[in-house]
Amino acid sequence: MKLKKGEEIEQSNIFTEIVLDNLSREELIDYFISINEKKFRADQVYKWLYSKSADNFESMTDLSKSLREKLATGTRLTKVTLVETTKSKIDGSIKLLLKLEDNNFIESVILKDSTRLTGCISSQVGCRMGCKFCNTAKIGLIRNLSSAEIIRQIQRVNEVALKEYGKELSNLVFMGMGEPLDNLNNLIKALEIILDENGMNFSHRKVTVSTCGISNNISKLFKLKNAPNIAISLNATNDETRNNIMPVNKKLPLNRLLEDIRKLPLPKRKRITFEYVLLKNINDSLEDAKRLIKMLHKIPSKINLIIYNQTEDSKFEQIDYDNVLKFQKILTDAGFSALIRKSLGADIDGACGQLYANYLKKRGKYVD
């Protein structure tokens, strides 16, 4: 299948049978009742799919043979296949190329930082947001990932982590390909499984959803039993600059974004993370730092300063590290928690803003 920039494929048109691992726990229960099976059978299958990462019915050994045959005949399970891995020689991070059933591909990254392993997870094939400093945006949106594809992706990443490092992921960040809140329903269904103790059993403190600022959808994440951490990709301190580098700002400008964030029902001790990619001579002035302080006044927050990862066809330049420190000092002197985020996986095109577009470009699949 040749991919075209902006081409969008609806997942529902690809397969017609029931995709069992694309059902929520409640939907799974309803399905089992509809085939005259007891509710507890749904709970058994749920644990096999998400706690034990089963990808076939034969492995579900506490189900009767007749039930396994019934499931194999009437439903199917999602397949996400590992194609290749690339390991950083600098920091040990690993980029994964994963193939979906319709011959689309996504990339994920295992970010290794000391003893912590973080899975950088994709939510879409491509992205429609058009952020100018992001390689993934260059291919446009091809399609959303289903909740099953998100979960299976995490399972494949976990398998590589176990093989390479002898342990599973400790953290998840939805900072891979795509805008998570542009795929809200599938994201929420996946998060319910990820955070469920009978599912993947991740703590909400260890899961972060990053958004470029679709603020009208952020509040919906707080309807989950335990809301994940929220990271806002801010990257500018005025609408003119943000409009130029992040087109989403034209629909949801800074005042609206910050107003919506102030209304969020944040639990005690929970803070919003603001990510700020520093672009030389674009958003890195000391005046920008001072405006940032005023903008985030009275918002429980921390700031991640990100040094831009320059690529060969980039139109932006990397800021000098001394200037990063000056920018940081203004923020910390004002009482903000401002960290310079480590850039992991840059030598394998696995760092912030680098995913997937280079893979397609080398294969002539899209035109810049």
C-alpha positions as CSV (number, residue, x, y, z in Angstrom):
1,M,0.0,0.0,0.0
2,K,1.6,3.3,-1.1
3,L,1.0,6.0,1.5
4,K,0.1,9.5,0.4
5,K,0.5,12.6,2.4
6,G,-2.8,13.3,4.3
7,E,-4.4,10.0,3.2
8,E,-6.7,8.7,5.9
9,I,-7.9,5.2,6.3
10,E,-10.8,4.3,8.5
11,Q,-10.0,1.3,10.8
12,S,-13.6,0.1,10.6
13,N,-13.4,-0.5,6.9
14,I,-10.4,-2.8,7.1
15,F,-12.0,-5.8,8.9
16,T,-15.6,-6.8,9.6
17,E,-15.4,-9.5,12.3
18,I,-15.5,-8.8,16.0
19,V,-12.0,-7.7,17.2
20,L,-12.1,-9.0,20.8
21,D,-9.1,-7.0,22.1
22,N,-10.7,-3.8,20.8
23,L,-13.5,-4.1,23.4
24,S,-13.6,-2.4,26.8
25,R,-14.2,-4.6,29.8
26,E,-17.9,-3.7,29.8
27,E,-18.1,-4.4,26.0
28,L,-16.4,-7.7,26.6
29,I,-18.9,-8.7,29.2
30,D,-21.8,-7.7,26.9
31,Y,-20.3,-9.8,24.2
32,F,-19.9,-12.9,26.3
33,I,-23.5,-12.6,27.6
34,S,-24.6,-12.3,23.9
35,I,-23.0,-15.7,23.1
36,N,-24.6,-17.3,26.2
37,E,-21.4,-17.4,28.3
38,K,-21.1,-16.4,31.9
39,K,-19.8,-13.0,32.9
40,F,-16.8,-14.4,34.7
41,R,-15.5,-15.8,31.4
42,A,-15.2,-12.2,30.1
43,D,-13.1,-11.4,33.2
44,Q,-10.9,-14.4,32.5
45,V,-10.3,-13.4,28.9
46,Y,-9.8,-9.8,29.9
47,K,-6.9,-10.8,32.2
48,W,-5.4,-13.1,29.5
49,L,-5.4,-10.2,26.9
50,Y,-4.1,-7.4,29.1
51,S,-2.4,-8.8,32.2
52,K,-0.9,-11.8,30.5
53,S,-0.5,-10.3,27.0
54,A,-2.1,-13.3,25.3
55,D,-2.2,-13.0,21.5
56,N,-4.0,-16.3,20.7
57,F,-6.9,-18.2,22.1
58,E,-5.0,-21.5,22.6
59,S,-2.9,-20.0,25.4
60,M,-6.0,-19.2,27.4
61,T,-5.8,-22.6,29.2
62,D,-8.5,-22.0,31.9
63,L,-11.1,-21.7,29.1
64,S,-12.8,-24.9,27.8
65,K,-11.7,-26.1,24.4
66,S,-15.2,-25.5,23.0
67,L,-15.2,-21.9,24.2
68,R,-11.7,-21.3,22.7
69,E,-13.0,-22.7,19.4
70,K,-16.1,-20.5,19.6
71,L,-13.9,-17.4,20.1
72,A,-11.5,-18.4,17.3
73,T,-14.4,-18.8,14.9
74,G,-16.4,-15.7,15.8
75,T,-13.7,-13.2,16.7
76,R,-10.1,-12.3,16.0
77,L,-7.2,-10.7,17.9
78,T,-5.2,-7.7,16.7
79,K,-1.7,-8.3,15.4
80,V,1.0,-5.7,15.7
81,T,4.3,-7.1,14.4
82,L,7.9,-6.0,15.4
83,V,9.8,-5.4,12.1
84,E,13.1,-4.0,13.4
85,T,14.8,-2.3,16.3
86,T,17.6,0.3,16.3
87,K,19.6,0.9,19.5
88,S,21.3,4.1,20.4
89,K,25.1,3.9,20.8
90,I,24.9,6.9,23.1
91,D,22.3,6.2,25.7
92,G,21.0,2.7,25.0
93,S,17.5,3.8,24.0
94,I,15.8,1.6,21.4
95,K,13.5,2.6,18.5
96,L,11.0,0.0,17.3
97,L,9.4,-0.1,13.9
98,L,6.0,-1.9,14.1
99,K,3.8,-3.1,11.3
100,L,0.0,-3.0,11.5
101,E,-2.4,-5.3,9.8
102,D,-3.2,-3.0,7.0
103,N,0.6,-2.6,6.1
104,N,0.9,0.8,7.8
105,F,3.8,1.3,10.2
106,I,4.3,3.1,13.5
107,E,7.4,3.8,15.6
108,S,7.8,3.6,19.3
109,V,10.8,4.2,21.5
110,I,12.2,2.7,24.8
111,L,13.9,5.6,26.5
112,K,16.5,4.5,28.9
113,D,17.4,6.9,31.7
114,S,19.4,5.4,34.6
115,T,17.2,2.5,35.9
116,R,14.0,3.8,34.5
117,L,12.6,2.5,31.2
118,T,9.9,4.7,29.6
119,G,7.9,3.6,26.6
120,C,7.2,6.5,24.2
121,I,3.9,5.4,22.6
122,S,2.2,6.4,19.3
123,S,-1.5,7.1,19.1
124,Q,-1.8,7.7,15.3
125,V,-0.2,6.8,12.0
126,G,1.1,10.3,11.2
127,C,-0.4,13.4,12.6
128,R,-2.7,16.2,11.4
129,M,-1.5,19.0,13.7
130,G,1.2,20.3,11.4
131,C,3.7,21.5,14.1
132,K,6.6,22.9,12.0
133,F,9.4,21.5,14.1
134,C,8.1,17.9,14.1
135,N,9.0,15.4,11.4
136,T,6.0,13.2,12.0
137,A,3.7,16.2,11.0
138,K,5.3,16.2,7.5
139,I,3.3,13.1,6.5
140,G,0.0,14.3,7.6
141,L,-2.6,12.0,9.2
142,I,-3.0,8.6,7.7
143,R,-5.3,7.1,10.4
144,N,-6.0,6.7,14.1
145,L,-4.8,3.7,16.0
146,S,-7.5,1.5,17.6
147,S,-7.3,1.0,21.3
148,A,-6.2,-2.6,20.6
149,E,-3.3,-1.4,18.5
150,I,-2.3,1.0,21.2
151,I,-2.3,-1.8,23.8
152,R,-0.5,-4.3,21.5
153,Q,2.1,-1.7,20.7
154,I,2.8,-1.4,24.4
155,Q,3.1,-5.2,24.7
156,R,5.6,-5.4,21.8
157,V,7.6,-2.6,23.4
158,N,7.5,-4.4,26.8
159,E,8.8,-7.6,25.1
160,V,11.8,-5.8,23.7
161,A,12.5,-4.1,27.1
162,L,12.4,-7.6,28.8
163,K,14.8,-9.0,26.2
164,E,17.2,-6.2,26.1
165,Y,17.2,-5.0,29.8
166,G,15.6,-7.9,31.7
167,K,12.7,-5.8,33.0
168,E,9.4,-4.3,31.7
169,L,8.6,-0.6,31.2
170,S,8.3,1.5,34.4
171,N,6.6,4.5,32.7
172,L,4.5,5.3,29.6
173,V,4.4,8.6,27.7
174,F,2.1,9.3,24.9
175,M,4.6,11.4,23.0
176,G,5.2,9.3,20.0
177,M,3.5,9.7,16.6
178,G,0.3,11.6,16.5
179,E,-1.8,13.8,18.8
180,P,-3.4,11.6,21.5
181,L,-6.3,13.9,22.1
182,D,-7.1,13.8,18.3
183,N,-7.9,10.1,18.9
184,L,-9.7,10.7,22.2
185,N,-12.2,7.7,22.3
186,N,-9.6,5.1,21.5
187,L,-7.1,6.7,23.8
188,I,-9.5,6.7,26.7
189,K,-10.4,3.1,26.1
190,A,-6.7,2.2,26.0
191,L,-6.0,4.2,29.2
192,E,-8.8,2.4,31.1
193,I,-7.0,-0.9,30.4
194,I,-3.5,0.5,31.0
195,L,-4.5,1.9,34.4
196,D,-6.7,-1.1,35.5
197,E,-5.1,-3.3,38.1
198,N,-6.6,-6.3,36.3
199,G,-5.4,-4.9,33.0
200,M,-1.9,-3.6,32.4
201,N,-1.7,-2.3,36.0
202,F,0.2,0.9,35.4
203,S,0.0,3.6,38.1
204,H,-1.6,6.9,36.9
205,R,1.6,8.6,38.3
206,K,3.6,6.7,35.7
207,V,1.5,7.5,32.6
208,T,1.7,10.9,30.8
209,V,-0.4,12.1,27.9
210,S,1.1,14.9,25.9
211,T,-1.0,17.3,23.8
212,C,-0.3,20.2,21.6
213,G,-3.2,22.0,23.2
214,I,-6.6,20.5,22.4
215,S,-7.8,21.9,25.6
216,N,-11.5,21.1,25.2
217,N,-10.6,17.4,25.4
218,I,-8.1,17.5,28.3
219,S,-10.9,17.7,30.9
220,K,-12.3,14.4,29.6
221,L,-9.2,12.6,30.8
222,F,-10.1,13.6,34.3
223,K,-13.3,11.5,34.1
224,L,-11.1,8.4,34.3
225,K,-10.9,6.8,37.7
226,N,-7.3,7.9,38.0
227,A,-6.3,10.6,35.6
228,P,-2.9,10.3,34.0
229,N,-0.3,13.1,34.1
230,I,-0.9,15.8,31.5
231,A,1.9,17.5,29.5
232,I,1.1,20.5,27.3
233,S,3.4,21.2,24.3
234,L,3.4,25.0,24.7
235,N,6.5,26.2,22.8
236,A,5.6,29.9,22.6
237,T,4.6,32.8,24.7
238,N,2.5,34.8,22.2
239,D,-0.1,33.8,19.6
240,E,1.8,35.2,16.7
241,T,4.8,32.9,17.3
242,R,2.6,29.9,18.2
243,N,0.4,30.3,15.2
244,N,3.5,30.1,13.0
245,I,5.0,27.0,14.5
246,M,1.8,25.3,15.8
247,P,-1.3,25.8,13.6
248,V,-3.6,24.3,16.3
249,N,-3.2,27.6,18.1
250,K,-5.3,29.4,15.4
251,K,-8.3,27.4,16.7
252,L,-7.4,27.2,20.3
253,P,-5.2,30.3,21.1
254,L,-3.1,30.6,24.2
255,N,-5.7,32.5,26.3
256,R,-8.3,29.8,25.7
257,L,-5.8,27.0,26.4
258,L,-4.6,28.5,29.7
259,E,-8.2,29.3,30.8
260,D,-9.2,25.7,30.2
261,I,-6.2,24.4,32.1
262,R,-6.9,26.6,35.1
263,K,-10.4,25.0,35.2
264,L,-9.0,21.4,35.4
265,P,-9.9,19.6,38.6
266,L,-6.3,18.9,39.6
267,P,-5.9,16.6,42.6
268,K,-3.6,17.8,45.4
269,R,0.1,17.6,44.6
270,K,-0.7,17.0,40.9
271,R,0.9,19.4,38.4
272,I,0.6,20.1,34.7
273,T,3.8,19.8,32.8
274,F,4.5,22.4,30.2
275,E,6.9,21.3,27.5
276,Y,8.9,24.1,25.8
277,V,11.0,23.3,22.7
278,L,13.6,26.0,22.4
279,L,14.1,27.2,18.8
280,K,17.0,29.5,18.2
281,N,15.8,33.1,17.6
282,I,12.2,32.0,17.5
283,N,11.0,31.5,21.1
284,D,14.2,31.5,23.2
285,S,14.7,35.1,24.2
286,L,14.9,36.2,27.8
287,E,11.7,38.2,27.3
288,D,10.0,34.9,26.3
289,A,11.1,33.5,29.6
290,K,9.6,36.4,31.5
291,R,6.3,36.1,29.6
292,L,6.2,32.4,30.4
293,I,6.4,33.2,34.1
294,K,3.3,35.6,33.8
295,M,1.4,33.1,31.6
296,L,1.7,30.2,34.1
297,H,1.0,32.3,37.2
298,K,-1.2,30.3,39.7
299,I,-1.1,27.1,37.6
300,P,0.4,24.2,39.5
301,S,3.0,23.3,37.0
302,K,6.5,22.3,36.1
303,I,8.4,23.2,32.9
304,N,10.4,20.9,30.7
305,L,12.8,22.8,28.5
306,I,13.6,20.7,25.4
307,I,16.6,21.4,23.2
308,Y,15.5,21.1,19.6
309,N,16.7,18.0,17.8
310,Q,17.9,19.3,14.5
311,T,17.5,17.1,11.4
312,E,19.1,17.3,7.9
313,D,16.2,19.1,6.3
314,S,15.3,21.2,9.3
315,K,14.3,24.9,9.0
316,F,15.1,25.5,12.7
317,E,18.4,25.8,14.6
318,Q,19.5,24.4,17.9
319,I,19.9,26.9,20.7
320,D,23.3,27.2,22.4
321,Y,23.4,25.4,25.7
322,D,24.6,28.5,27.6
323,N,21.4,30.3,26.5
324,V,19.3,27.3,27.7
325,L,20.8,27.8,31.1
326,K,20.0,31.5,31.1
327,F,16.4,30.8,30.1
328,Q,16.2,28.2,32.8
329,K,17.6,30.5,35.5
330,I,15.0,33.2,34.9
331,L,12.3,30.5,35.5
332,T,13.9,29.0,38.6
333,D,14.6,32.4,40.1
334,A,10.9,33.1,39.8
335,G,10.2,29.9,41.8
336,F,9.3,27.5,38.9
337,S,10.4,24.0,38.6
338,A,12.2,24.1,35.3
339,L,14.2,21.1,34.1
340,I,16.2,20.7,30.9
341,R,14.9,17.4,29.5
342,K,17.5,14.9,28.4
343,S,17.4,14.2,24.7
344,L,17.4,10.4,24.4
345,G,17.7,8.5,21.2
346,A,18.7,11.4,19.0
347,D,21.3,9.4,17.1
348,I,18.6,6.9,15.9
349,D,16.0,9.5,15.0
350,G,14.1,8.5,18.1
351,A,14.1,11.8,20.0
352,C,11.3,14.4,20.3
353,G,9.9,15.3,16.9
354,Q,12.0,12.9,14.9
355,L,9.8,9.8,14.6
356,Y,8.8,8.0,11.4
357,A,9.0,10.6,8.7
358,N,12.6,9.7,7.9
359,Y,11.6,6.1,7.5
360,L,9.0,7.0,4.9
361,K,11.2,9.5,3.2
362,K,14.0,6.9,2.6
363,R,11.4,4.7,0.9
364,G,9.9,7.4,-1.2
365,K,6.5,7.2,0.4
366,Y,5.8,10.8,0.9
367,V,6.8,14.2,-0.6
368,D,8.0,16.9,1.7
